[in-house]
Amino acid sequence: LRHYFIQSNLRMDFSALVEICKKALKGFDAETQAADIRLHEILEENSHLDDAEETFVVEVFSGCVRYQSLLVITVENFYLDEGKKMLRKDSVLYQIFAYLAMLRLDDLGFENFKSFIMKQDNLKMYTFLKYLFDLPKLQSWLKKKWCNIYDQKFVEENILPNLLNNMDLVLDLIAQLNDKLQNKTTPKRESTITQPEPFNLTRVKPRAVPLPEPIPKVKTTNPIPASTYKSPREEIEIMKKKEEQRKRAEQMLESVRSLNANHTKTAKSMKTQDRLNTIVKESEAQLKFDCHKARTVPKKIIENTAPIKLNAAAILREDALYAKKEEEELKKIVGVLSGEGTDDDFQAWKRQRDEEQRHAEAEERARKKMIGLLSYEEAMLAKQKLTENNKVKVQRMKAEADKMLKEYLITQLQEEEETREKVLSIQDGHQQAKEAQLKLQEIKRKMVQDVHAESKALMQIAVEEAQRDMERKMKMIQEIRAFDRTPISTVKFVDLTATAGFGFLCEMSIAELRERIALLNEEKARELEEKRGDILADKVSYKKMIEEKLEAISHNRGLISQQTAKVMKEKEKLKSPPQVKSTQIDAMQKKLEEKRAERMRMKTAHQMTMNSLPVKRTVNLEAEKRAMEERRWKELEQTRERVAQMSTKSVGYRDTLLT
């Protein structure tokens, strides 16, 4: 690598080279693609690279593929340790720089490595170099991770020297990156004063050695241009124009058809649309097909309903409520006896006011209804006038559409003849390009077969090694299982009457402990029976108190039901709508009848004119419509026949090439 960098005098763009390597590794999959094929594709895409740049890309790509397991472990540990805040998409970039630092730093040279680092993001390179060139990590767990994959001798001779020999230089580089991140300025170096030296005139100049003649380079052949595999621009433009004209003609046809079918239809006003939507919503709300239908309760059960059983808390709550109401009634009676007034006058005034409001609302409702009917009649009259105007417009547009269709058919026939001549001339030029493409495919097929044979041999060796490891492990497992199956006696004899023998005063045997526990259980059972007797006595007294309160509640409920029956009778009287009579509404009713009569007169006149149309005109319209449809179907059939002929020609040409 160093030889190629010196030869090219560091003229290439370092960031561009790293991006090419990154792109090559990202799009490579070892299971589905060979490394040589991927490398060949990348070099073809970047044909502007010279020899030195191509060798760098080849060396870095092949090295990253070869030591992929080593690089993946280092980068994954970096993300777990230092790079927790770094992006996962930059893992390929870190693998490239790990390969250059761990395996090719001495070959590359520190100055070139530094220039690669400086072209990248400062924060990314600072965190990665700080992790990779940390001496305690290198000598401890990083070395162990690498030794799990490769031999210790390979790690100590090929990986660690590249990192340890350049440790001081890389630490200075890390410091520079840190200063850049913190926006620190580097101090300027002191300029040294030049000291004059005397001339050595007696010294003879050495004879100049002639430069070696440059080795002639073989000229690389120009790649096949991409235009050979693409269809010509003229053909694409012709097809686009044809497609646009066809779509335009179809749109015009559809617009004409929609006009002659819907010329009597007019757009409804917003008011009518809102009314129609409300009517539809109300009808849909009433039709609840998906809801669950509950069964009605039988009449026998309703007639013979038993009283609801309440719990103690509900009984006490209801008793307290009725007691509170009784206190309020007593207070009112005491107030009346002492001379305070009642609210009967206020209730009578309130009923009179409600009755007046009901009459006013009914009159307003009737007035709004008459206004709506009048607006509907006016809208229908305007709609009939608009349909007559639309008929005149439709006849004019039909005549224009016929002219445009004739012009379109003439232009289409001329364009089809021109395109047929161009397509025949272009097909002859495609034959040579397809033959060259078939040759290239055969070369690639041979390369892939060679790579597959090598990979199969390597896989067979790996399978044999794995089988040996499995046999060794199975032997160890059998030995461990045989050792575990050896019997061990775990029987212990216990005497329940003997003590532990620790010398305590309260020391007891297990048999004595069991007797004392049985005595304690008998005492607890006796205390429980006494508690149960007390609880039963309390329950009996509580039941008597609740029964008394239930009688009071049933009496109060009867009084309340009588009061509610009176209130319901009064509400039913108020529900009947009042009769409305006013001169304004009568005048509006007369105006509505006049408008309706005018509309019906116009409608009958329109029907008479439609029936009096001559039969010949309708026959001519139907004949024109049939002729238009037949012409359109013929055009569609001709286009499909042309497409089928072109496809059969291309298939026959492809078969001849393959044979």
Buried (B, 14 or more C-beta within 10 A) or exposed (E): BEEBBEEBEEEBEBEEBBBBBBBBBEEBEEEEBBBEBBBEBBBEEBEEBEEBBBBBBBBBBEBBBEBBEBBBBBBBBBBEEBBEEBEEEBBBBBBBBBBBBBBBBBBBBBEBBBBBBBBBEBEBBBBBBBBBBBEEBBEEEBBEBBBEEBEEEEBEEEBBEBBEEBEEBBBEBBEBBEEBEEEEEEEEEEEEEEEEEEEEEEEEEEEEEEEEEEEEEEEEEEEEEEEEEEEBEEEEEBEEEBEEBBEEBEEBBEEBBEBBEEBEEBEEEEEBEEBEEEEEEEEEEEEEEEEEEEEEEEEEEEEEEEEEEBEEEEBBEBBEEBEEEEEEEEEEEEEEEEEEEEEEEEEEEEEEEEEEEBEEEBBEEBBEEBEEBBBBBEEBBEBBEEEEEBEEEBEEBBEEBEEEBEEBEEEBEEEBEEBEEEBEEEEEEBEEBBEEEEEEEEEEEEEEEEBEEEEEEEEEEEEEEEEEEEEEEEEEEEEEEEEEEEEEEEEEEEEEEEEEEEEEEEEEBEEEEEEEEEEEEEEEEEEEEEEEEEEEEEEEEEEEEBEEBBEBBEEBEEEEEEEEEEEEEEEEEEEEEEEBEEEEBEEBEEEBEEBBEEBEEBEEEEEEEEEEEEEEEEEEEEEEEEEBEEEBEEBEEEBEEEEEEEEEEEEEBEEEEEE
